[in-house]
Amino acid sequence: MPKFPKPWYRKTRGLWCLFRNAANDRELGQSRSSQRRSRHIPDDEPRLVREMIGLAEQYGRYGYRRVTALLNQSGWHVNHK
C-alpha cells in the first residue's frame, strides 16, 4: 500500500481516494448526502444582522471597515471579513 502523507488523500475501507466523486462513492457504498455538512448559524446572528443594518442606516456612507470597527467598539467580536 503506498504512503500518501498529503492531507487530501483519505483512507476509507482500505481504498485510497484522491477525489470525492460519484464513482468513488458507489465503490465505497456511501451516499453522497452522507458527506455533506449541515449549516451552523450562531444564535446571535439575527441580532448582529439587525445591528449592522441599523449602523448602515444611521451612517449611510460608512463602508464595511468602519461598520466593523463600530461593531467591535460596541462589544461585538467580529472579524474583518
C-alpha positions in Angstrom: 0.0 0.0 0.0 1.5 3.4 -0.9 2.1 6.1 1.6 0.3 9.4 0.9 1.2 11.9 3.6 -0.8 14.7 1.9 -4.0 15.8 3.7 -6.2 15.4 0.7 -5.7 11.7 0.5 -8.1 9.8 2.6 -8.1 6.1 3.5 -11.6 4.7 3.6 -12.3 0.9 4.0 -8.8 0.1 2.6 -9.2 2.2 -0.5 -7.3 5.3 -1.3 -9.4 8.2 -2.6 -7.9 11.3 -4.1 -11.1 12.9 -5.2 -14.7 12.7 -4.0 -16.9 11.8 -6.9 -19.9 9.6 -7.7 -17.8 6.6 -8.9 -15.8 6.5 -5.6 -19.0 6.8 -3.6 -20.6 3.9 -5.3 -17.4 1.9 -4.9 -17.4 2.6 -1.2 -21.1 2.0 -0.8 -21.8 5.5 0.6 -24.4 8.0 -0.5 -23.2 11.5 -1.4 -25.5 13.1 1.0 -23.7 11.4 3.9 -20.7 13.5 3.2 -22.4 16.9 3.5 -22.2 19.2 6.5 -25.2 20.9 7.8 -25.0 24.7 8.1 -24.5 26.1 11.5 -26.0 29.5 12.3 -25.0 31.1 15.6 -27.8 32.1 18.0 -26.8 35.7 18.0 -26.6 36.1 14.2 -30.0 37.8 13.7 -29.2 40.3 16.4 -25.8 41.0 14.7 -27.5 41.5 11.3 -30.0 43.9 12.8 -27.2 45.8 14.4 -25.3 46.0 11.1 -28.4 47.2 9.3 -29.0 49.8 12.0 -25.5 51.1 11.7 -25.7 51.2 7.9 -29.0 53.2 8.1 -27.6 55.6 10.6 -24.2 56.1 8.9 -25.1 55.6 5.2 -21.7 56.5 3.8 -19.6 54.2 6.1 -18.0 51.2 4.5 -17.6 47.7 5.8 -14.4 48.5 7.6 -15.9 51.4 9.6 -19.0 49.4 10.4 -16.8 46.5 11.6 -14.9 48.9 13.8 -18.1 50.3 15.2 -19.4 46.8 15.9 -16.1 45.9 17.7 -16.4 49.1 19.8 -19.9 48.3 20.8 -18.9 44.9 22.2 -19.4 42.5 19.2 -16.4 40.3 18.4 -16.5 40.2 14.6 -13.6 39.6 12.2 -12.6 41.8 9.2 -14.5 39.7 6.7 
